[in-house]
Amino acid sequence: MEAFAANLRKRAEELGLSNAEVARRAGLSERRYGNYVTGRREPDLATLVRIADVLGVTPNELLSGEHASKEHTAEQLKRQRIVAATQSLGSDDLERLAIMVEALVAERTQ
């Protein structure tokens, strides 16, 4: 599971997320998530899926490191950060975000 722990750290770093933030978004305590990041424990399947959702990858990518081997441009990483951040938003917040993004696009196209 050491590869899994390394993949967690690498992906969170790519997204600019601290361990505490990943834990919060996944609904985990910092201590519990810290056990996964250090390789002391392995998550159950449901927890693995939640963590993968927060990090914007599949569980298989976290386990295999498949995602880590892909090259990403700075723009792709920014898009991935945005998508990962939206995973923890509720319906009302998503609606507000959609309105803000649409307003930004409308301003840029004028």
C-alpha positions as CSV (number, residue, x, y, z in Angstrom):
1,M,0.0,0.0,0.0
2,E,3.0,2.3,0.0
3,A,2.3,3.1,-3.7
4,F,-1.2,4.0,-2.7
5,A,0.0,6.4,0.0
6,A,2.4,8.0,-2.5
7,N,-0.3,8.4,-5.0
8,L,-2.6,10.1,-2.5
9,R,0.2,12.6,-1.6
10,K,1.1,13.3,-5.2
11,R,-2.5,13.8,-6.4
12,A,-3.3,16.1,-3.5
13,E,-0.2,18.1,-4.2
14,E,-1.1,18.4,-7.9
15,L,-4.5,19.9,-6.8
16,G,-2.9,22.1,-4.2
17,L,-4.8,20.4,-1.4
18,S,-3.6,19.8,2.2
19,N,-4.2,16.5,3.9
20,A,-6.6,18.3,6.2
21,E,-8.6,19.6,3.2
22,V,-8.8,16.2,1.5
23,A,-9.9,14.7,4.8
24,R,-12.6,17.4,5.3
25,R,-14.0,17.0,1.8
26,A,-14.1,13.2,2.1
27,G,-15.8,13.4,5.5
28,L,-12.9,11.9,7.3
29,S,-10.9,12.9,10.4
30,E,-7.5,14.2,9.7
31,R,-6.0,11.4,11.8
32,R,-7.8,8.7,9.8
33,Y,-6.8,10.2,6.5
34,G,-3.2,10.7,7.8
35,N,-3.1,6.9,8.3
36,Y,-3.8,6.4,4.6
37,V,-1.3,9.0,3.5
38,T,1.5,7.5,5.6
39,G,0.7,3.9,4.6
40,R,-0.2,2.7,8.1
41,R,-3.8,1.8,7.1
42,E,-5.8,1.0,4.0
43,P,-9.3,2.4,3.4
44,D,-12.3,0.3,2.9
45,L,-13.9,0.4,-0.6
46,A,-16.5,3.1,0.3
47,T,-13.8,5.4,1.8
48,L,-11.5,4.8,-1.2
49,V,-14.3,5.9,-3.5
50,R,-15.0,9.0,-1.5
51,I,-11.3,9.9,-1.5
52,A,-11.0,9.3,-5.2
53,D,-14.0,11.6,-5.8
54,V,-12.4,14.4,-3.8
55,L,-9.2,14.0,-5.8
56,G,-10.9,13.8,-9.1
57,V,-9.6,10.4,-10.1
58,T,-10.8,6.8,-10.1
59,P,-10.1,4.4,-7.3
60,N,-8.1,2.3,-9.7
61,E,-5.9,5.4,-10.6
62,L,-5.1,5.9,-6.9
63,L,-4.3,2.2,-6.4
64,S,-2.3,1.7,-9.6
65,G,-0.6,5.1,-10.0
66,E,-1.9,5.2,-13.5
67,H,-2.9,8.9,-13.2
68,A,0.5,9.9,-11.8
69,S,2.2,8.7,-14.9
70,K,0.2,11.1,-17.2
71,E,1.7,14.5,-18.1
72,H,-0.6,17.4,-17.4
73,T,-0.4,21.0,-18.6
74,A,-0.9,23.8,-16.1
75,E,-4.3,24.5,-17.7
76,Q,-5.4,20.9,-17.3
77,L,-4.3,20.9,-13.6
78,K,-6.3,24.1,-13.0
79,R,-9.4,22.5,-14.6
80,Q,-8.9,19.4,-12.5
81,R,-8.6,21.5,-9.3
82,I,-11.9,23.2,-10.2
83,V,-13.7,19.9,-10.8
84,A,-12.2,18.4,-7.6
85,A,-13.3,21.4,-5.5
86,T,-16.9,21.1,-6.8
87,Q,-17.2,17.5,-5.6
88,S,-17.9,18.7,-2.0
89,L,-20.5,21.4,-3.0
90,G,-24.2,21.0,-2.4
91,S,-26.9,21.8,-4.9
92,D,-27.4,25.4,-3.9
93,D,-23.7,26.1,-4.0
94,L,-23.4,24.4,-7.4
95,E,-26.1,26.7,-8.7
96,R,-24.3,29.8,-7.4
97,L,-21.1,28.6,-8.9
98,A,-22.7,28.0,-12.3
99,I,-24.1,31.5,-12.3
100,M,-20.7,33.0,-11.4
101,V,-18.9,31.0,-14.1
102,E,-21.5,31.9,-16.7
103,A,-21.2,35.6,-15.8
104,L,-17.4,35.3,-16.1
105,V,-17.7,33.7,-19.6
106,A,-20.3,36.3,-20.7
107,E,-17.9,39.1,-19.6
108,R,-15.0,37.6,-21.5
109,T,-17.0,37.2,-24.8
110,Q,-18.3,40.8,-24.9
